[in-house]
Each structure stands twice: as structure tokens, then as C-alpha cells.
Amino acid sequence: MKILGRLALLFVVLPILELMLLIEMGRYIGSLPTLGIVVLTGVTGAWLARTEGLRVFFRFQEELVSGRLPGQAMLDGVCVLVGGAFLLTPGVITDFLGFSLLLPFTRRWIQSRMRDSLERQVAAGRVHVASSYGAGFDTRRGGLEQEIEAREAKMDPSKGIVIEPEGYNCS
């Protein structure tokens, strides 16, 4: 799915679905209980996002102090941030997604699925990876393993990795 389709799904289709679900909930259980559920999930989500955010922050600090790059803590931090934003958005679908990203056991499952998807896209050549100082490589060319090994030998481990979407030109 192209980026424009994903944005349309996120900003047009999802709010319409959320509104339809909230209207149906209001018809079934009443408008005040529906409003109460929306407020309760917002408050609970904010509390959970704060709690998980602090836990992730402290883990991030521990990994830095021990001399490790905080990769998992950074990924957890992004998930907590997105999950908190989803929970502050009124709706049933966004609440489900938000709680899924905030709870550690479901967050790990979602992260593993995302990691597997990214690995498949890199292997298929749809995502290109380049180091932050411009030493990129194209997964569609021959000799990929030798090119990767040569560039890894020159890479400074303190530099990050940049994931580039397909069609991005490094030069």
C-alpha cells in the first residue's frame, strides 16, 4: 500500500469507523455511558502511558550507563508514545490499538511482527538501508554481502542506521 493510501486510511477511514462505532455504542448502552467509557479510557491511557513511559525511560538510562545502545528501549519508547496518542484519541479502535502498544506483552508481539515485516522488505529490496554518514547500499545489486562487510568494517558503531523508503536517492 502506498503512503498516500495509508494516510487516507489513518486520517479518513479510521475516524469514520470510530464515529460509527461510538454512535452504535451510544444507541446500545446510551450516550452518557459511552461518554464515560471514552473519558475512562482516556484517563486510564494517560496514566498507563506515563507509567510505561517512565519504565522505558529508566531502562533507556540503564542501557546507556552500562555502555549498550538502547535499541529495545527506543523501540519501546516509540510504541508507548504512539499508544498514548491513540488512547487520547476518542474511539474504540484507537483505544484497542493504544492499549496494545502500551501493555508490554502485546507490545513485544507487535514489535516482533513489525521487525519480521521490515526484514522481509529489506530482503525483497523494497527498503534500502544506509549508514547515517551516507555509505548506503542497494539490495538489488550483485555482491551485496561483500559490500555490506566492507562497509561494516568502516562503520563507526556510534553512528546510527537510517532506513530509507523505496525510491529515495542517496546521491
BALOBA-1460 file (C-alpha; in Angstrom, 3 decimals):
// residues 171
<rec num="1" residu="m" x="0.000" y="0.000" z="0.000"/>
<rec num="2" residu="k" x="1.399" y="3.389" z="-0.980"/>
<rec num="3" residu="i" x="1.969" y="6.130" z="1.576"/>
<rec num="4" residu="l" x="-1.000" y="8.190" z="0.346"/>
<rec num="5" residu="g" x="-3.314" y="5.206" z="0.824"/>
<rec num="6" residu="r" x="-2.011" y="4.677" z="4.344"/>
<rec num="7" residu="l" x="-2.533" y="8.317" z="5.214"/>
<rec num="8" residu="a" x="-6.070" y="8.209" z="3.814"/>
<rec num="9" residu="l" x="-6.744" y="5.118" z="5.903"/>
<rec num="10" residu="l" x="-5.372" y="6.793" z="9.025"/>
<rec num="11" residu="f" x="-6.996" y="10.212" z="8.669"/>
<rec num="12" residu="v" x="-10.228" y="9.496" z="6.769"/>
<rec num="13" residu="v" x="-11.370" y="5.897" z="7.087"/>
<rec num="14" residu="l" x="-10.350" y="5.293" z="10.718"/>
<rec num="15" residu="p" x="-12.162" y="8.368" z="12.131"/>
<rec num="16" residu="i" x="-15.302" y="7.446" z="10.174"/>
<rec num="17" residu="l" x="-15.211" y="3.913" z="11.584"/>
<rec num="18" residu="e" x="-14.590" y="5.289" z="15.082"/>
<rec num="19" residu="l" x="-17.544" y="7.651" z="14.787"/>
<rec num="20" residu="m" x="-19.820" y="4.873" z="13.546"/>
<rec num="21" residu="l" x="-18.795" y="2.604" z="16.437"/>
<rec num="22" residu="l" x="-19.323" y="5.358" z="19.011"/>
<rec num="23" residu="i" x="-22.772" y="6.126" z="17.594"/>
<rec num="24" residu="e" x="-23.737" y="2.448" z="17.724"/>
<rec num="25" residu="m" x="-22.417" y="2.169" z="21.283"/>
<rec num="26" residu="g" x="-24.451" y="5.233" z="22.199"/>
<rec num="27" residu="r" x="-27.585" y="3.644" z="20.755"/>
<rec num="28" residu="y" x="-26.961" y="0.360" z="22.536"/>
<rec num="29" residu="i" x="-25.834" y="1.484" z="26.021"/>
<rec num="30" residu="g" x="-26.742" y="5.186" z="25.971"/>
<rec num="31" residu="s" x="-24.845" y="8.375" z="25.368"/>
<rec num="32" residu="l" x="-23.687" y="9.001" z="28.955"/>
<rec num="33" residu="p" x="-22.183" y="5.530" z="29.461"/>
<rec num="34" residu="t" x="-20.492" y="5.848" z="26.055"/>
<rec num="35" residu="l" x="-19.057" y="9.228" z="27.038"/>
<rec num="36" residu="g" x="-17.970" y="7.703" z="30.362"/>
<rec num="37" residu="i" x="-16.124" y="4.907" z="28.558"/>
<rec num="38" residu="v" x="-14.350" y="7.423" z="26.313"/>
<rec num="39" residu="v" x="-13.270" y="9.534" z="29.311"/>
<rec num="40" residu="l" x="-12.268" y="6.450" z="31.345"/>
<rec num="41" residu="t" x="-10.097" y="5.027" z="28.550"/>
<rec num="42" residu="g" x="-8.508" y="8.453" z="28.052"/>
<rec num="43" residu="v" x="-7.632" y="8.848" z="31.738"/>
<rec num="44" residu="t" x="-6.517" y="5.216" z="32.092"/>
<rec num="45" residu="g" x="-4.474" y="5.508" z="28.911"/>
<rec num="46" residu="a" x="-2.753" y="8.678" z="30.095"/>
<rec num="47" residu="w" x="-1.870" y="7.015" z="33.417"/>
<rec num="48" residu="l" x="-0.614" y="3.853" z="31.690"/>
<rec num="49" residu="a" x="1.370" y="5.859" z="29.133"/>
<rec num="50" residu="r" x="3.034" y="7.801" z="31.949"/>
<rec num="51" residu="t" x="3.827" y="4.650" z="33.915"/>
<rec num="52" residu="e" x="5.179" y="2.722" z="30.920"/>
<rec num="53" residu="g" x="6.960" y="5.824" z="29.634"/>
<rec num="54" residu="l" x="8.852" y="6.194" z="32.900"/>
<rec num="55" residu="r" x="9.705" y="2.492" z="32.920"/>
<rec num="56" residu="v" x="11.057" y="2.753" z="29.354"/>
<rec num="57" residu="f" x="12.977" y="5.931" z="30.210"/>
<rec num="58" residu="f" x="14.698" y="4.281" z="33.172"/>
<rec num="59" residu="r" x="15.553" y="1.213" z="31.076"/>
<rec num="60" residu="f" x="16.955" y="3.562" z="28.413"/>
<rec num="61" residu="q" x="19.171" y="5.218" z="31.035"/>
<rec num="62" residu="e" x="20.323" y="1.841" z="32.427"/>
<rec num="63" residu="e" x="21.379" y="0.646" z="28.994"/>
<rec num="64" residu="l" x="23.299" y="3.868" z="28.310"/>
<rec num="65" residu="v" x="25.065" y="3.700" z="31.687"/>
<rec num="66" residu="s" x="26.072" y="0.084" z="31.027"/>
<rec num="67" residu="g" x="27.565" y="1.088" z="27.668"/>
<rec num="68" residu="r" x="24.961" y="-0.536" z="25.428"/>
<rec num="69" residu="l" x="22.954" y="1.106" z="22.693"/>
<rec num="70" residu="p" x="19.337" y="1.273" z="23.936"/>
<rec num="71" residu="g" x="17.698" y="-0.198" z="20.826"/>
<rec num="72" residu="q" x="14.855" y="-2.073" z="22.517"/>
<rec num="73" residu="a" x="14.214" y="0.805" z="24.909"/>
<rec num="74" residu="m" x="13.997" y="3.220" z="21.980"/>
<rec num="75" residu="l" x="11.550" y="0.953" z="20.181"/>
<rec num="76" residu="d" x="9.501" y="0.641" z="23.374"/>
<rec num="77" residu="g" x="9.548" y="4.417" z="23.741"/>
<rec num="78" residu="v" x="8.127" y="4.934" z="20.253"/>
<rec num="79" residu="c" x="5.417" y="2.336" z="20.910"/>
<rec num="80" residu="v" x="4.473" y="3.970" z="24.240"/>
<rec num="81" residu="l" x="4.324" y="7.397" z="22.604"/>
<rec num="82" residu="v" x="2.106" y="6.193" z="19.750"/>
<rec num="83" residu="g" x="-0.025" y="4.103" z="22.125"/>
<rec num="84" residu="g" x="-0.562" y="7.093" z="24.401"/>
<rec num="85" residu="a" x="-1.599" y="9.244" z="21.449"/>
<rec num="86" residu="f" x="-4.063" y="6.559" z="20.334"/>
<rec num="87" residu="l" x="-5.587" y="6.391" z="23.808"/>
<rec num="88" residu="l" x="-6.063" y="10.138" z="23.985"/>
<rec num="89" residu="t" x="-7.984" y="9.958" z="20.693"/>
<rec num="90" residu="p" x="-11.647" y="9.099" z="21.327"/>
<rec num="91" residu="g" x="-12.704" y="5.824" z="19.789"/>
<rec num="92" residu="v" x="-12.891" y="2.092" z="20.209"/>
<rec num="93" residu="i" x="-10.358" y="1.032" z="17.558"/>
<rec num="94" residu="t" x="-7.736" y="3.562" z="18.640"/>
<rec num="95" residu="d" x="-8.251" y="2.559" z="22.281"/>
<rec num="96" residu="f" x="-7.642" y="-1.087" z="21.393"/>
<rec num="97" residu="l" x="-4.503" y="-0.178" z="19.417"/>
<rec num="98" residu="g" x="-3.312" y="2.163" z="22.154"/>
<rec num="99" residu="f" x="-3.673" y="-0.386" z="24.956"/>
<rec num="100" residu="s" x="-1.994" y="-2.981" z="22.719"/>
<rec num="101" residu="l" x="1.039" y="-0.717" z="22.296"/>
<rec num="102" residu="l" x="1.211" y="0.181" z="25.993"/>
<rec num="103" residu="l" x="0.956" y="-3.279" z="27.525"/>
<rec num="104" residu="p" x="4.402" y="-4.937" z="27.466"/>
<rec num="105" residu="f" x="3.301" y="-8.431" z="26.382"/>
<rec num="106" residu="t" x="1.252" y="-7.230" z="23.397"/>
<rec num="107" residu="r" x="3.834" y="-4.548" z="22.571"/>
<rec num="108" residu="r" x="6.543" y="-7.239" z="22.197"/>
<rec num="109" residu="w" x="4.294" y="-9.268" z="19.889"/>
<rec num="110" residu="i" x="3.565" y="-6.203" z="17.723"/>
<rec num="111" residu="q" x="7.261" y="-5.295" z="17.638"/>
<rec num="112" residu="s" x="8.261" y="-8.785" z="16.532"/>
<rec num="113" residu="r" x="5.680" y="-8.662" z="13.715"/>
<rec num="114" residu="m" x="6.950" y="-5.233" z="12.630"/>
<rec num="115" residu="r" x="10.571" y="-6.426" z="12.766"/>
<rec num="116" residu="d" x="9.732" y="-9.501" z="10.652"/>
<rec num="117" residu="s" x="7.919" y="-7.315" z="8.124"/>
<rec num="118" residu="l" x="10.860" y="-4.915" z="7.901"/>
<rec num="119" residu="e" x="13.307" y="-7.797" z="7.427"/>
<rec num="120" residu="r" x="11.179" y="-9.186" z="4.588"/>
<rec num="121" residu="q" x="11.010" y="-5.769" z="2.934"/>
<rec num="122" residu="v" x="14.784" y="-5.302" z="3.180"/>
<rec num="123" residu="a" x="15.376" y="-8.801" z="1.773"/>
<rec num="124" residu="a" x="12.959" y="-8.104" z="-1.109"/>
<rec num="125" residu="g" x="14.715" y="-4.815" z="-1.892"/>
<rec num="126" residu="r" x="11.719" y="-2.597" z="-1.107"/>
<rec num="127" residu="v" x="13.559" y="-0.887" z="1.768"/>
<rec num="128" residu="h" x="17.130" y="0.282" z="1.448"/>
<rec num="129" residu="v" x="19.431" y="0.738" z="4.409"/>
<rec num="130" residu="a" x="22.226" y="3.299" z="4.600"/>
<rec num="131" residu="s" x="24.504" y="4.388" z="7.390"/>
<rec num="132" residu="s" x="23.967" y="7.887" z="8.706"/>
<rec num="133" residu="y" x="27.153" y="9.155" z="7.086"/>
<rec num="134" residu="g" x="25.986" y="8.253" z="3.563"/>
<rec num="135" residu="a" x="27.562" y="4.832" z="2.978"/>
<rec num="136" residu="g" x="24.414" y="3.290" z="1.530"/>
<rec num="137" residu="f" x="23.920" y="0.158" z="-0.472"/>
<rec num="138" residu="d" x="21.326" y="-1.087" z="-2.879"/>
<rec num="139" residu="t" x="19.985" y="-4.558" z="-2.106"/>
<rec num="140" residu="r" x="19.178" y="-5.160" z="-5.780"/>
<rec num="141" residu="r" x="22.836" y="-5.152" z="-6.910"/>
<rec num="142" residu="g" x="25.081" y="-8.204" z="-7.018"/>
<rec num="143" residu="g" x="27.778" y="-8.775" z="-4.393"/>
<rec num="144" residu="l" x="25.607" y="-7.437" z="-1.590"/>
<rec num="145" residu="e" x="27.294" y="-9.485" z="1.137"/>
<rec num="146" residu="q" x="30.784" y="-8.278" z="0.191"/>
<rec num="147" residu="e" x="29.589" y="-4.672" z="0.023"/>
<rec num="148" residu="i" x="27.951" y="-4.944" z="3.432"/>
<rec num="149" residu="e" x="31.043" y="-6.497" z="5.006"/>
<rec num="150" residu="a" x="33.321" y="-3.827" z="3.523"/>
<rec num="151" residu="r" x="31.125" y="-1.014" z="4.763"/>
<rec num="152" residu="e" x="30.585" y="-2.564" z="8.194"/>
<rec num="153" residu="a" x="34.359" y="-2.724" z="8.609"/>
<rec num="154" residu="k" x="34.490" y="1.053" z="8.078"/>
<rec num="155" residu="m" x="31.404" y="1.895" z="10.169"/>
<rec num="156" residu="d" x="31.713" y="3.653" z="13.491"/>
<rec num="157" residu="p" x="29.366" y="1.852" z="15.964"/>
<rec num="158" residu="s" x="28.353" y="5.173" z="17.491"/>
<rec num="159" residu="k" x="26.682" y="6.142" z="14.208"/>
<rec num="160" residu="g" x="23.049" y="5.246" z="13.691"/>
<rec num="161" residu="i" x="21.309" y="3.422" z="10.876"/>
<rec num="162" residu="v" x="18.899" y="5.164" z="8.552"/>
<rec num="163" residu="i" x="16.022" y="3.261" z="6.942"/>
<rec num="164" residu="e" x="15.170" y="4.800" z="3.582"/>
<rec num="165" residu="p" x="11.861" y="4.235" z="1.803"/>
<rec num="166" residu="e" x="11.912" y="2.839" z="-1.713"/>
<rec num="167" residu="g" x="12.620" y="5.416" z="-4.360"/>
<rec num="168" residu="y" x="14.879" y="7.536" z="-2.134"/>
<rec num="169" residu="n" x="18.061" y="8.511" z="-3.911"/>
<rec num="170" residu="c" x="21.176" y="8.733" z="-1.711"/>
<rec num="171" residu="s" x="23.236" y="10.703" z="-4.242"/>
